[in-house]
Amino acid sequence: MPNPRDPRSDPAAHRPEHCPCLSGERYSSCCGPLHAGVTSAPTAERLMRSRYSAFAIGDADYLLDTWHPSTRPAHFELDETLRWTRLDIERTDKGGPFDSAGVVEFTAHCRQGGVRSTQHEASRFTRVARRWYYLDADG
């Protein structure tokens, strides 16, 4: 039976018109193809943005798929009471298309029960066989 929280189980479910990563692009041409597995992120920042969008639309499978196996948890559940509202990229260090590692520092804004909060961290990414993975975070 399809999981209503998994956007890949129902293509029409949880698909916003504008991309949650705030790139200014439509979801269908920004993070949508990454979430659908049509393409992969060319940079660490692009992966960070797509992971944020996955949090925003409730795509836990994508988050696990893009988590490096050495640090990926066996189980992962999203907090359905959080509503992610904005992503601010503070800085990037390496993480380009020809790098093997990178750091993306960001602040993610959310609401839970009407209360606003933020999550600030510097996420580390690694590239293996031309594919970027989230490794871990400091923050």
N, CA, C and O atoms as a GROMACS GRO file, in nm:
protein
  556
    1MET      N    1   0.084  -0.118   0.000
    1MET     CA    2   0.000   0.000   0.000
    1MET      C    3   0.088   0.125   0.000
    1MET      O    4   0.183   0.130   0.078
    2PRO      N    5   0.062   0.225  -0.084
    2PRO     CA    6   0.144   0.344  -0.089
    2PRO      C    7   0.146   0.419   0.043
    2PRO      O    8   0.044   0.428   0.112
    3ASN      N    9   0.261   0.473   0.075
    3ASN     CA   10   0.277   0.554   0.194
    3ASN      C   11   0.245   0.699   0.156
    3ASN      O   12   0.315   0.755   0.072
    4PRO      N   13   0.142   0.760   0.213
    4PRO     CA   14   0.104   0.896   0.174
    4PRO      C   15   0.211   1.000   0.206
    4PRO      O   16   0.208   1.109   0.150
    5ARG      N   17   0.304   0.970   0.296
    5ARG     CA   18   0.411   1.065   0.328
    5ARG      C   19   0.529   1.052   0.233
    5ARG      O   20   0.616   1.138   0.233
    6ASP      N   21   0.534   0.946   0.152
    6ASP     CA   22   0.643   0.925   0.059
    6ASP      C   23   0.602   0.978  -0.078
    6ASP      O   24   0.521   0.914  -0.146
    7PRO      N   25   0.656   1.094  -0.120
    7PRO     CA   26   0.613   1.152  -0.247
    7PRO      C   27   0.640   1.061  -0.365
    7PRO      O   28   0.572   1.073  -0.467
    8ARG      N   29   0.736   0.972  -0.355
    8ARG     CA   30   0.764   0.883  -0.468
    8ARG      C   31   0.660   0.774  -0.480
    8ARG      O   32   0.650   0.711  -0.585
    9SER      N   33   0.580   0.749  -0.375
    9SER     CA   34   0.476   0.646  -0.384
    9SER      C   35   0.352   0.700  -0.455
    9SER      O   36   0.272   0.621  -0.505
   10ASP      N   37   0.336   0.830  -0.461
   10ASP     CA   38   0.226   0.893  -0.532
   10ASP      C   39   0.280   1.020  -0.596
   10ASP      O   40   0.301   1.120  -0.527
   11PRO      N   41   0.304   1.018  -0.726
   11PRO     CA   42   0.367   1.132  -0.792
   11PRO      C   43   0.299   1.266  -0.768
   11PRO      O   44   0.366   1.369  -0.772
   12ALA      N   45   0.171   1.268  -0.745
   12ALA     CA   46   0.102   1.395  -0.725
   12ALA      C   47   0.107   1.445  -0.581
   12ALA      O   48   0.079   1.562  -0.554
   13ALA      N   49   0.142   1.358  -0.488
   13ALA     CA   50   0.139   1.394  -0.346
   13ALA      C   51   0.256   1.486  -0.308
   13ALA      O   52   0.370   1.461  -0.348
   14HIS      N   53   0.228   1.588  -0.234
   14HIS     CA   54   0.329   1.675  -0.173
   14HIS      C   55   0.422   1.741  -0.273
   14HIS      O   56   0.534   1.778  -0.236
   15ARG      N   57   0.381   1.758  -0.395
   15ARG     CA   58   0.465   1.822  -0.496
   15ARG      C   59   0.430   1.970  -0.505
   15ARG      O   60   0.325   2.006  -0.559
   16PRO      N   61   0.515   2.055  -0.453
   16PRO     CA   62   0.486   2.198  -0.460
   16PRO      C   63   0.512   2.253  -0.599
   16PRO      O   64   0.586   2.193  -0.678
   17GLU      N   65   0.452   2.366  -0.630
   17GLU     CA   66   0.478   2.430  -0.759
   17GLU      C   67   0.618   2.489  -0.760
   17GLU      O   68   0.696   2.466  -0.853
   18HIS      N   69   0.650   2.566  -0.656
   18HIS     CA   70   0.783   2.628  -0.645
   18HIS      C   71   0.869   2.544  -0.553
   18HIS      O   72   0.821   2.487  -0.455
   19CYS      N   73   0.996   2.535  -0.585
   19CYS     CA   74   1.083   2.447  -0.508
   19CYS      C   75   1.104   2.498  -0.365
   19CYS      O   76   1.131   2.616  -0.345
   20PRO      N   77   1.091   2.410  -0.267
   20PRO     CA   78   1.110   2.448  -0.127
   20PRO      C   79   1.251   2.499  -0.096
   20PRO      O   80   1.271   2.568   0.005
   21CYS      N   81   1.350   2.466  -0.180
   21CYS     CA   82   1.488   2.509  -0.153
   21CYS      C   83   1.509   2.657  -0.180
   21CYS      O   84   1.617   2.710  -0.155
   22LEU      N   85   1.405   2.724  -0.230
   22LEU     CA   86   1.404   2.868  -0.258
   22LEU      C   87   1.503   2.908  -0.367
   22LEU      O   88   1.558   3.018  -0.363
   23SER      N   89   1.524   2.821  -0.462
   23SER     CA   90   1.610   2.853  -0.576
   23SER      C   91   1.541   2.951  -0.669
   23SER      O   92   1.607   3.017  -0.750
   24GLY      N   93   1.409   2.962  -0.658
   24GLY     CA   94   1.332   3.045  -0.749
   24GLY      C   95   1.281   2.966  -0.868
   24GLY      O   96   1.208   3.020  -0.952
   25GLU      N   97   1.318   2.839  -0.876
   25GLU     CA   98   1.274   2.754  -0.987
   25GLU      C   99   1.151   2.674  -0.947
   25GLU      O  100   1.115   2.666  -0.830
   26ARG      N  101   1.088   2.616  -1.047
   26ARG     CA  102   0.977   2.525  -1.022
   26ARG      C  103   1.034   2.396  -0.964
   26ARG      O  104   1.145   2.355  -0.998
   27TYR      N  105   0.959   2.333  -0.877
   27TYR     CA  106   1.003   2.207  -0.816
   27TYR      C  107   1.033   2.103  -0.924
   27TYR      O  108   1.129   2.028  -0.913
   28SER      N  109   0.950   2.100  -1.028
   28SER     CA  110   0.963   1.998  -1.133
   28SER      C  111   1.093   2.011  -1.213
   28SER      O  112   1.134   1.916  -1.279
   29SER      N  113   1.159   2.127  -1.207
   29SER     CA  114   1.286   2.143  -1.278
   29SER      C  115   1.403   2.168  -1.183
   29SER      O  116   1.515   2.189  -1.228
   30CYS      N  117   1.377   2.165  -1.054
   30CYS     CA  118   1.483   2.189  -0.956
   30CYS      C  119   1.510   2.062  -0.877
   30CYS      O  120   1.586   1.976  -0.922
   31CYS      N  121   1.451   2.048  -0.760
   31CYS     CA  122   1.475   1.930  -0.675
   31CYS      C  123   1.393   1.808  -0.715
   31CYS      O  124   1.428   1.696  -0.679
   32GLY      N  125   1.284   1.828  -0.788
   32GLY     CA  126   1.200   1.717  -0.830
   32GLY      C  127   1.274   1.606  -0.902
   32GLY      O  128   1.260   1.490  -0.864
   33PRO      N  129   1.355   1.637  -1.005
   33PRO     CA  130   1.429   1.531  -1.075
   33PRO      C  131   1.529   1.458  -0.985
   33PRO      O  132   1.555   1.340  -1.005
   34LEU      N  133   1.585   1.528  -0.888
   34LEU     CA  134   1.677   1.464  -0.792
   34LEU      C  135   1.599   1.367  -0.704
   34LEU      O  136   1.642   1.253  -0.684
   35HIS      N  137   1.486   1.412  -0.653
   35HIS     CA  138   1.403   1.326  -0.567
   35HIS      C  139   1.351   1.204  -0.641
   35HIS      O  140   1.337   1.097  -0.583
   36ALA      N  141   1.323   1.221  -0.769
   36ALA     CA  142   1.272   1.110  -0.850
   36ALA      C  143   1.382   1.014  -0.896
   36ALA      O  144   1.353   0.909  -0.953
   37GLY      N  145   1.509   1.050  -0.872
   37GLY     CA  146   1.620   0.965  -0.913
   37GLY      C  147   1.655   0.977  -1.060
   37GLY      O  148   1.729   0.895  -1.114
   38VAL      N  149   1.602   1.080  -1.126
   38VAL     CA  150   1.630   1.102  -1.268
   38VAL      C  151   1.774   1.151  -1.288
   38VAL      O  152   1.838   1.119  -1.388
   39THR      N  153   1.822   1.229  -1.193
   39THR     CA  154   1.957   1.285  -1.198
   39THR      C  155   2.011   1.293  -1.056
   39THR      O  156   1.937   1.272  -0.960
   40SER      N  157   2.139   1.322  -1.042
   40SER     CA  158   2.198   1.339  -0.909
   40SER      C  159   2.258   1.478  -0.899
   40SER      O  160   2.285   1.544  -1.000
   41ALA      N  161   2.280   1.522  -0.778
   41ALA     CA  162   2.330   1.656  -0.752
   41ALA      C  163   2.474   1.671  -0.800
   41ALA      O  164   2.558   1.587  -0.768
   42PRO      N  165   2.504   1.776  -0.877
   42PRO     CA  166   2.640   1.795  -0.926
   42PRO      C  167   2.736   1.856  -0.823
   42PRO      O  168   2.858   1.849  -0.840
   43THR      N  169   2.681   1.916  -0.716
   43THR     CA  170   2.763   1.979  -0.613
   43THR      C  171   2.707   1.947  -0.475
   43THR      O  172   2.593   1.903  -0.460
   44ALA      N  173   2.790   1.972  -0.374
   44ALA     CA  174   2.745   1.950  -0.236
   44ALA      C  175   2.631   2.046  -0.200
   44ALA      O  176   2.536   2.007  -0.132
   45GLU      N  177   2.641   2.171  -0.245
   45GLU     CA  178   2.533   2.266  -0.214
   45GLU      C  179   2.402   2.222  -0.278
   45GLU      O  180   2.296   2.234  -0.217
   46ARG      N  181   2.410   2.173  -0.399
   46ARG     CA  182   2.288   2.127  -0.468
   46ARG      C  183   2.226   2.010  -0.393
   46ARG      O  184   2.104   2.001  -0.381
   47LEU      N  185   2.312   1.920  -0.342
   47LEU     CA  186   2.260   1.809  -0.262
   47LEU      C  187   2.198   1.861  -0.133
   47LEU      O  188   2.093   1.814  -0.091
   48MET      N  189   2.263   1.960  -0.070
   48MET     CA  190   2.207   2.018   0.053
   48MET      C  191   2.070   2.076   0.026
   48MET      O  192   1.977   2.054   0.104
   49ARG      N  193   2.055   2.150  -0.082
   49ARG     CA  194   1.925   2.209  -0.116
   49ARG      C  195   1.820   2.101  -0.141
   49ARG      O  196   1.705   2.114  -0.098
   50SER      N  197   1.860   1.996  -0.210
   50SER     CA  198   1.762   1.889  -0.238
   50SER      C  199   1.725   1.813  -0.111
   50SER      O  200   1.611   1.768  -0.097
   51ARG      N  201   1.818   1.800  -0.019
   51ARG     CA  202   1.787   1.734   0.107
   51ARG      C  203   1.692   1.821   0.191
   51ARG      O  204   1.599   1.770   0.253
   52TYR      N  205   1.716   1.952   0.192
   52TYR     CA  206   1.624   2.042   0.261
   52TYR      C  207   1.483   2.028   0.201
   52TYR      O  208   1.384   2.018   0.274
   53SER      N  209   1.475   2.027   0.068
   53SER     CA  210   1.345   2.011   0.003
   53SER      C  211   1.281   1.878   0.039
   53SER      O  212   1.159   1.870   0.054
   54ALA      N  213   1.362   1.774   0.054
   54ALA     CA  214   1.309   1.644   0.094
   54ALA      C  215   1.249   1.652   0.235
   54ALA      O  216   1.144   1.593   0.262
   55PHE      N  217   1.316   1.723   0.325
   55PHE     CA  218   1.258   1.745   0.458
   55PHE      C  219   1.124   1.819   0.444
   55PHE      O  220   1.026   1.784   0.508
   56ALA      N  221   1.123   1.922   0.360
   56ALA     CA  222   1.004   2.006   0.347
   56ALA      C  223   0.885   1.930   0.291
   56ALA      O  224   0.771   1.958   0.330
   57ILE      N  225   0.906   1.835   0.201
   57ILE     CA  226   0.793   1.762   0.143
   57ILE      C  227   0.773   1.624   0.205
   57ILE      O  228   0.678   1.553   0.168
   58GLY      N  229   0.860   1.584   0.298
   58GLY     CA  230   0.842   1.457   0.368
   58GLY      C  231   0.896   1.336   0.295
   58GLY      O  232   0.837   1.227   0.304
   59ASP      N  233   1.006   1.351   0.222
   59ASP     CA  234   1.064   1.241   0.146
   59ASP      C  235   1.180   1.177   0.222
   59ASP      O  236   1.297   1.203   0.191
   60ALA      N  237   1.149   1.094   0.321
   60ALA     CA  238   1.251   1.029   0.404
   60ALA      C  239   1.337   0.933   0.322
   60ALA      O  240   1.455   0.916   0.352
   61ASP      N  241   1.280   0.869   0.222
   61ASP     CA  242   1.357   0.776   0.140
   61ASP      C  243   1.472   0.847   0.069
   61ASP      O  244   1.583   0.794   0.062
   62TYR      N  245   1.446   0.966   0.016
   62TYR     CA  246   1.552   1.041  -0.051
   62TYR      C  247   1.661   1.078   0.049
   62TYR      O  248   1.780   1.071   0.017
   63LEU      N  249   1.622   1.117   0.167
   63LEU     CA  250   1.722   1.152   0.269
   63LEU      C  251   1.812   1.033   0.300
   63LEU      O  252   1.933   1.048   0.310
   64LEU      N  253   1.753   0.916   0.315
   64LEU     CA  254   1.833   0.796   0.340
   64LEU      C  255   1.919   0.760   0.220
   64LEU      O  256   2.035   0.722   0.236
   65ASP      N  257   1.865   0.772   0.100
   65ASP     CA  258   1.940   0.739  -0.023
   65ASP      C  259   2.061   0.828  -0.042
   65ASP      O  260   2.160   0.785  -0.102
   66THR      N  261   2.055   0.951   0.006
   66THR     CA  262   2.166   1.045  -0.014
   66THR      C  263   2.254   1.058   0.110
   66THR      O  264   2.340   1.147   0.116
   67TRP      N  265   2.235   0.972   0.207
   67TRP     CA  266   2.315   0.969   0.331
   67TRP      C  267   2.425   0.865   0.309
   67TRP      O  268   2.396   0.753   0.268
   68HIS      N  269   2.549   0.901   0.337
   68HIS     CA  270   2.660   0.807   0.315
   68HIS      C  271   2.640   0.684   0.403
   68HIS      O  272   2.605   0.696   0.520
   69PRO      N  273   2.663   0.564   0.347
   69PRO     CA  274   2.640   0.439   0.423
   69PRO      C  275   2.718   0.431   0.554
   69PRO      O  276   2.674   0.364   0.648
   70SER      N  277   2.833   0.497   0.563
   70SER     CA  278   2.914   0.490   0.686
   70SER      C  279   2.851   0.564   0.804
   70SER      O  280   2.886   0.536   0.919
   71THR      N  281   2.761   0.657   0.778
   71THR     CA  282   2.698   0.734   0.886
   71THR      C  283   2.545   0.727   0.883
   71THR      O  284   2.480   0.784   0.970
   72ARG      N  285   2.489   0.660   0.785
   72ARG     CA  286   2.343   0.652   0.770
   72ARG      C  287   2.282   0.569   0.882
   72ARG      O  288   2.330   0.460   0.913
   73PRO      N  289   2.175   0.619   0.944
   73PRO     CA  290   2.106   0.540   1.047
   73PRO      C  291   2.029   0.424   0.984
   73PRO      O  292   1.991   0.429   0.867
   74ALA      N  293   2.006   0.323   1.063
   74ALA     CA  294   1.929   0.207   1.013
   74ALA      C  295   1.784   0.246   0.987
   74ALA      O  296   1.722   0.196   0.893
   75HIS      N  297   1.730   0.335   1.070
   75HIS     CA  298   1.592   0.381   1.055
   75HIS      C  299   1.590   0.532   1.068
   75HIS      O  300   1.671   0.590   1.140
   76PHE      N  301   1.498   0.593   0.998
   76PHE     CA  302   1.489   0.739   1.001
   76PHE      C  303   1.344   0.778   0.980
   76PHE      O  304   1.281   0.737   0.882
   77GLU      N  305   1.291   0.858   1.071
   77GLU     CA  306   1.154   0.906   1.058
   77GLU      C  307   1.154   1.058   1.068
   77GLU      O  308   1.223   1.117   1.151
   78LEU      N  309   1.076   1.118   0.983
   78LEU     CA  310   1.062   1.263   0.986
   78LEU      C  311   0.963   1.304   1.094
   78LEU      O  312   0.868   1.232   1.124
   79ASP      N  313   0.986   1.420   1.151
   79ASP     CA  314   0.894   1.476   1.248
   79ASP      C  315   0.783   1.547   1.171
   79ASP      O  316   0.805   1.655   1.116
   80GLU      N  317   0.667   1.486   1.166
   80GLU     CA  318   0.557   1.539   1.087
   80GLU      C  319   0.497   1.668   1.143
   80GLU      O  320   0.416   1.732   1.077
   81THR      N  321   0.537   1.706   1.264
   81THR     CA  322   0.485   1.829   1.323
   81THR      C  323   0.567   1.951   1.281
   81THR      O  324   0.526   2.064   1.305
   82LEU      N  325   0.683   1.929   1.219
   82LEU     CA  326   0.766   2.040   1.171
   82LEU      C  327   0.724   2.083   1.032
   82LEU      O  328   0.698   1.999   0.946
   83ARG      N  329   0.718   2.212   1.010
   83ARG     CA  330   0.692   2.268   0.878
   83ARG      C  331   0.813   2.354   0.841
   83ARG      O  332   0.834   2.460   0.900
   84TRP      N  333   0.892   2.308   0.744
   84TRP     CA  334   1.012   2.379   0.702
   84TRP      C  335   0.972   2.494   0.612
   84TRP      O  336   0.898   2.475   0.516
   85THR      N  337   1.023   2.615   0.643
   85THR     CA  338   0.976   2.734   0.574
   85THR      C  339   1.081   2.809   0.492
   85THR      O  340   1.046   2.880   0.399
   86ARG      N  341   1.209   2.794   0.525
   86ARG     CA  342   1.312   2.871   0.453
   86ARG      C  343   1.449   2.810   0.475
   86ARG      O  344   1.480   2.757   0.582
   87LEU      N  345   1.531   2.818   0.371
   87LEU     CA  346   1.669   2.773   0.378
   87LEU      C  347   1.760   2.887   0.340
   87LEU      O  348   1.744   2.949   0.235
   88ASP      N  349   1.857   2.916   0.427
   88ASP     CA  350   1.959   3.016   0.399
   88ASP      C  351   2.095   2.947   0.395
   88ASP      O  352   2.138   2.890   0.495
   89ILE      N  353   2.162   2.952   0.281
   89ILE     CA  354   2.298   2.898   0.269
   89ILE      C  355   2.392   3.007   0.318
   89ILE      O  356   2.396   3.116   0.262
   90GLU      N  357   2.469   2.976   0.423
   90GLU     CA  358   2.560   3.074   0.482
   90GLU      C  359   2.696   3.074   0.411
   90GLU      O  360   2.752   3.180   0.385
   91ARG      N  361   2.747   2.956   0.380
   91ARG     CA  362   2.875   2.946   0.309
   91ARG      C  363   2.893   2.804   0.256
   91ARG      O  364   2.830   2.710   0.303
   92THR      N  365   2.979   2.794   0.158
   92THR     CA  366   3.020   2.663   0.108
   92THR      C  367   3.172   2.660   0.105
   92THR      O  368   3.236   2.762   0.078
   93ASP      N  369   3.228   2.546   0.131
   93ASP     CA  370   3.373   2.525   0.125
   93ASP      C  371   3.396   2.401   0.039
   93ASP      O  372   3.365   2.289   0.078
   94LYS      N  373   3.450   2.424  -0.078
   94LYS     CA  374   3.469   2.318  -0.178
   94LYS      C  375   3.333   2.258  -0.214
   94LYS      O  376   3.232   2.328  -0.212
   95GLY      N  377   3.329   2.128  -0.245
   95GLY     CA  378   3.202   2.066  -0.280
   95GLY      C  379   3.158   2.088  -0.423
   95GLY      O  380   3.041   2.068  -0.456
   96GLY      N  381   3.252   2.129  -0.508
   96GLY     CA  382   3.220   2.152  -0.648
   96GLY      C  383   3.219   2.023  -0.728
   96GLY      O  384   3.242   1.916  -0.673
   97PRO      N  385   3.192   2.034  -0.858
   97PRO     CA  386   3.180   1.914  -0.941
   97PRO      C  387   3.308   1.832  -0.954
   97PRO      O  388   3.302   1.716  -0.994
   98PHE      N  389   3.424   1.891  -0.922
   98PHE     CA  390   3.549   1.817  -0.932
   98PHE      C  391   3.612   1.788  -0.796
   98PHE      O  392   3.722   1.733  -0.790
   99ASP      N  393   3.544   1.824  -0.688
   99ASP     CA  394   3.594   1.799  -0.552
   99ASP      C  395   3.545   1.663  -0.503
   99ASP      O  396   3.449   1.608  -0.555
  100SER      N  397   3.612   1.612  -0.402
  100SER     CA  398   3.568   1.485  -0.342
  100SER      C  399   3.505   1.507  -0.205
  100SER      O  400   3.451   1.414  -0.146
  101ALA      N  401   3.512   1.630  -0.154
  101ALA     CA  402   3.453   1.662  -0.024
  101ALA      C  403   3.410   1.807  -0.025
  101ALA      O  404   3.458   1.888  -0.105
  102GLY      N  405   3.318   1.840   0.064
  102GLY     CA  406   3.272   1.977   0.076
  102GLY      C  407   3.194   1.999   0.203
  102GLY      O  408   3.147   1.904   0.266
  103VAL      N  409   3.180   2.126   0.239
  103VAL     CA  410   3.103   2.166   0.357
  103VAL      C  411   3.004   2.272   0.312
  103VAL      O  412   3.037   2.363   0.237
  104VAL      N  413   2.882   2.259   0.360
  104VAL     CA  414   2.778   2.359   0.336
  104VAL      C  415   2.722   2.400   0.472
  104VAL      O  416   2.665   2.319   0.544
  105GLU      N  417   2.741   2.528   0.504
  105GLU     CA  418   2.686   2.581   0.629
  105GLU      C  419   2.555   2.650   0.596
  105GLU      O  420   2.547   2.728   0.502
  106PHE      N  421   2.453   2.621   0.675
  106PHE     CA  422   2.320   2.674   0.644
  106PHE      C  423   2.240   2.698   0.772
  106PHE      O  424   2.274   2.650   0.880
  107THR      N  425   2.133   2.773   0.754
  107THR     CA  426   2.032   2.789   0.856
  107THR      C  427   1.898   2.751   0.793
  107THR      O  428   1.860   2.807   0.691
  108ALA      N  429   1.830   2.656   0.852
  108ALA     CA  430   1.698   2.614   0.807
  108ALA      C  431   1.595   2.665   0.907
  108ALA      O  432   1.612   2.651   1.028
  109HIS      N  433   1.490   2.724   0.855
  109HIS     CA  434   1.385   2.781   0.939
  109HIS      C  435   1.263   2.689   0.936
  109HIS      O  436   1.229   2.632   0.832
  110CYS      N  437   1.199   2.676   1.051
  110CYS     CA  438   1.081   2.590   1.058
  110CYS      C  439   0.982   2.643   1.161
  110CYS      O  440   1.011   2.735   1.237
  111ARG      N  441   0.866   2.581   1.159
  111ARG     CA  442   0.761   2.608   1.258
  111ARG      C  443   0.713   2.477   1.313
  111ARG      O  444   0.702   2.377   1.242
  112GLN      N  445   0.684   2.478   1.442
  112GLN     CA  446   0.628   2.360   1.507
  112GLN      C  447   0.527   2.410   1.609
  112GLN      O  448   0.561   2.479   1.705
  113GLY      N  449   0.401   2.373   1.586
  113GLY     CA  450   0.295   2.418   1.676
  113GLY      C  451   0.286   2.569   1.685
  113GLY      O  452   0.257   2.622   1.792
  114GLY      N  453   0.310   2.639   1.576
  114GLY     CA  454   0.302   2.784   1.575
  114GLY      C  455   0.426   2.854   1.625
  114GLY      O  456   0.432   2.977   1.622
  115VAL      N  457   0.525   2.780   1.672
  115VAL     CA  458   0.649   2.839   1.723
  115VAL      C  459   0.758   2.828   1.617
  115VAL      O  460   0.783   2.721   1.562
  116ARG      N  461   0.821   2.942   1.588
  116ARG     CA  462   0.930   2.945   1.490
  116ARG      C  463   1.061   2.906   1.556
  116ARG      O  464   1.088   2.939   1.672
  117SER      N  465   1.142   2.835   1.479
  117SER     CA  466   1.276   2.802   1.527
  117SER      C  467   1.369   2.785   1.407
  117SER      O  468   1.325   2.788   1.292
  118THR      N  469   1.497   2.769   1.435
  118THR     CA  470   1.595   2.750   1.329
  118THR      C  471   1.688   2.634   1.364
  118THR      O  472   1.704   2.597   1.480
  119GLN      N  473   1.746   2.580   1.261
  119GLN     CA  474   1.851   2.479   1.277
  119GLN      C  475   1.970   2.530   1.198
  119GLN      O  476   1.962   2.549   1.076
  120HIS      N  477   2.082   2.550   1.267
  120HIS     CA  478   2.203   2.598   1.201
  120HIS      C  479   2.308   2.488   1.212
  120HIS      O  480   2.330   2.433   1.319
  121GLU      N  481   2.372   2.457   1.100
  121GLU     CA  482   2.477   2.356   1.104
  121GLU      C  483   2.569   2.370   0.984
  121GLU      O  484   2.537   2.436   0.885
  122ALA      N  485   2.684   2.308   0.997
  122ALA     CA  486   2.778   2.294   0.886
  122ALA      C  487   2.779   2.146   0.851
  122ALA      O  488   2.830   2.064   0.926
  123SER      N  489   2.721   2.113   0.737
  123SER     CA  490   2.711   1.974   0.694
  123SER      C  491   2.831   1.937   0.608
  123SER      O  492   2.875   2.015   0.523
  124ARG      N  493   2.883   1.818   0.631
  124ARG     CA  494   2.994   1.765   0.551
  124ARG      C  495   2.939   1.668   0.447
  124ARG      O  496   2.851   1.588   0.476
  125PHE      N  497   2.994   1.678   0.327
  125PHE     CA  498   2.953   1.594   0.216
  125PHE      C  499   3.075   1.527   0.155
  125PHE      O  500   3.186   1.581   0.160
  126THR      N  501   3.054   1.411   0.098
  126THR     CA  502   3.160   1.340   0.029
  126THR      C  503   3.108   1.292  -0.106
  126THR      O  504   2.989   1.261  -0.122
  127ARG      N  505   3.198   1.286  -0.203
  127ARG     CA  506   3.158   1.241  -0.337
  127ARG      C  507   3.224   1.107  -0.364
  127ARG      O  508   3.346   1.094  -0.354
  128VAL      N  509   3.143   1.010  -0.398
  128VAL     CA  510   3.189   0.874  -0.426
  128VAL      C  511   3.134   0.834  -0.563
  128VAL      O  512   3.013   0.840  -0.587
  129ALA      N  513   3.222   0.794  -0.652
  129ALA     CA  514   3.181   0.751  -0.786
  129ALA      C  515   3.087   0.852  -0.852
  129ALA      O  516   2.982   0.815  -0.904
  130ARG      N  517   3.126   0.980  -0.849
  130ARG     CA  518   3.052   1.090  -0.912
  130ARG      C  519   2.920   1.124  -0.845
  130ARG      O  520   2.840   1.198  -0.903
  131ARG      N  521   2.895   1.073  -0.726
  131ARG     CA  522   2.769   1.100  -0.658
  131ARG      C  523   2.798   1.159  -0.520
  131ARG      O  524   2.878   1.105  -0.444
  132TRP      N  525   2.731   1.269  -0.488
  132TRP     CA  526   2.747   1.335  -0.359
  132TRP      C  527   2.658   1.267  -0.255
  132TRP      O  528   2.546   1.224  -0.283
  133TYR      N  529   2.713   1.259  -0.130
  133TYR     CA  530   2.640   1.204  -0.016
  133TYR      C  531   2.659   1.295   0.104
  133TYR      O  532   2.765   1.354   0.122
  134TYR      N  533   2.555   1.307   0.185
  134TYR     CA  534   2.563   1.372   0.314
  134TYR      C  535   2.640   1.279   0.407
  134TYR      O  536   2.610   1.160   0.414
  135LEU      N  537   2.739   1.334   0.477
  135LEU     CA  538   2.820   1.254   0.568
  135LEU      C  539   2.779   1.275   0.713
  135LEU      O  540   2.737   1.181   0.781
  136ASP      N  541   2.792   1.398   0.760
  136ASP     CA  542   2.754   1.431   0.898
  136ASP      C  543   2.751   1.582   0.913
  136ASP      O  544   2.772   1.656   0.817
  137ALA      N  545   2.725   1.628   1.035
  137ALA     CA  546   2.713   1.772   1.058
  137ALA      C  547   2.776   1.812   1.188
  137ALA      O  548   2.785   1.734   1.283
  138ASP      N  549   2.819   1.938   1.191
  138ASP     CA  550   2.868   2.001   1.312
  138ASP      C  551   2.773   2.116   1.341
  138ASP      O  552   2.767   2.213   1.266
  139GLY      N  553   2.701   2.103   1.448
  139GLY     CA  554   2.609   2.213   1.478
  139GLY      C  555   2.488   2.161   1.535
  139GLY      O  556   2.397   2.237   1.568
   0.00000   0.00000   0.00000
